[in-house]
């Protein structure tokens, strides 16, 4: 039984709970943003890969496996784009916080 996905599943649910329980956990805007972006990053590619495999599998298990795996070649460039947007929004939050405290 392969449990290699278990840490990612636990982390996803951790960020998901943090995102939805913002008031109860008294999260500041930066931590809430971090939870939001981590949920997106951790869930998008695995879900898309599973969807591709699920759709193509009835026609060819080989192509389904190949295309589902090749999708992860785009994971690193997607992370780079994600980091760019994350830093941009985080900078806006920190500037807003600086101006509001002054």
C-alpha positions in Angstrom: 0.0 0.0 0.0 1.6 3.3 -1.1 1.2 6.1 1.4 3.4 8.6 -0.5 0.4 10.9 -1.0 -0.5 11.0 2.7 1.8 14.0 3.7 0.4 16.1 0.8 -3.2 15.2 1.7 -2.6 16.2 5.3 -0.9 19.5 4.4 -3.7 20.3 1.9 -6.4 19.7 4.6 -4.3 21.8 7.1 -4.3 24.7 4.7 -7.9 24.2 3.8 -9.0 24.3 7.4 -6.8 27.4 8.0 -8.3 29.1 5.0 -11.9 28.5 6.0 -11.5 29.1 9.7 -9.8 32.5 9.4 -11.8 34.2 12.1 -11.6 31.3 14.6 -7.9 31.0 14.2 -7.4 34.8 14.2 -5.3 34.7 11.1 -3.7 37.9 9.8 -4.1 38.7 6.1 -0.7 37.4 5.2 -1.2 34.0 6.7 -4.7 33.8 5.2 -3.1 34.6 1.8 -0.5 31.9 2.3 -3.1 29.3 3.1 -5.1 30.3 0.0 -2.2 30.1 -2.3 -0.9 26.8 -0.8 -4.3 25.2 -1.3 -4.3 26.2 -5.0 -0.7 25.0 -5.5 -1.1 21.7 -3.7 -4.4 20.8 -5.3 -4.4 22.0 -8.9 -1.8 19.7 -10.6 -2.6 16.5 -8.8 -6.3 17.0 -9.6 -5.6 17.9 -13.2 -3.4 14.8 -13.6 -6.0 12.5 -12.1 -8.7 14.1 -14.4 -6.6 13.5 -17.5 -5.9 9.9 -16.6 -9.5 9.3 -15.7 -10.7 10.7 -19.1 -8.1 9.0 -21.3 -7.9 5.7 -19.5 -10.9 4.0 -21.3 -9.1 4.6 -24.6 -5.5 3.8 -23.7 -4.0 3.2 -20.3 -0.5 3.8 -21.7 -1.4 7.3 -23.1 -3.3 8.1 -19.9 -0.3 7.3 -17.7 2.1 9.1 -20.0 0.0 12.3 -20.3 -0.8 12.3 -16.6 2.9 12.1 -15.8 4.0 14.6 -18.4 1.7 17.1 -16.8 4.1 17.3 -13.9 6.8 18.7 -16.3 4.8 21.9 -16.2 4.7 21.9 -12.4 8.0 23.8 -11.9 7.1 26.6 -14.4 3.7 26.8 -12.7 5.3 27.2 -9.3 7.5 30.0 -10.7 4.4 31.8 -11.9 2.6 31.1 -8.6 5.6 32.6 -6.7 5.5 35.7 -8.8 1.8 36.3 -8.1 2.2 35.4 -4.4 5.1 37.8 -3.9 3.1 40.6 -5.6 0.1 40.1 -3.4 2.2 39.6 -0.3 4.0 42.9 -1.0 0.7 44.7 -1.4 -0.5 43.3 1.9 2.7 44.3 3.7 2.4 47.9 2.2 -1.2 48.1 3.2 -0.3 47.0 6.7 2.5 49.6 6.9 0.3 52.4 5.7 -2.5 51.5 8.0 -0.3 51.3 11.1 1.4 54.7 10.3 
